[in-house]
Amino acid sequence: MLVSLIDTDSKDQALQEILEQAQKPVFYHDDTLGTFELVKGLDLFEKTIQWSNEECLLYFNLEEDEKINDSLRTANQLMQEQAKWDSSIKSFAANQLIDLAKDWQEQDESAEKQEELTLNQFMSRISLESLHVYPEGEFEVYYHDGDLFWGHVIIVAGNINGTFHDAHIAG
């Protein structure tokens, strides 16, 4: 009954202005890293970056300015030492997950028997998808698995102080 009372063609000017404002893109500019765009449904700012000759996405959370600045300090430190971080993150992932990858390789009945997977092969097969930075030096790196885990993503969590917390597969 209520639906029959409402004129579906009516427009409320105040609501229309709110809708238009909400649909406008939101940007955040960092002098070093450039301009990020807000992914509103996720409350994340994102930007495409170059990381060790790979294109990937860099994300940080929509928070108060102090935490945003702290997250961007994390990103800047990672970006300034990309080669070192790329190598150490991939090495950590390989060391943590190589046994699991070998188990998956053995379970793949459709594939011909392959030579045993090495750490270097593991590291060369994975490719960076995205980098998520947080306050207090925390970060997460998401890698395409190079079909080591049949299309699952590899996630490595760490801190710019050089410690790694975890490496696992998801998805």
Disulfide bonds with the S-S distance in Angstrom:
none
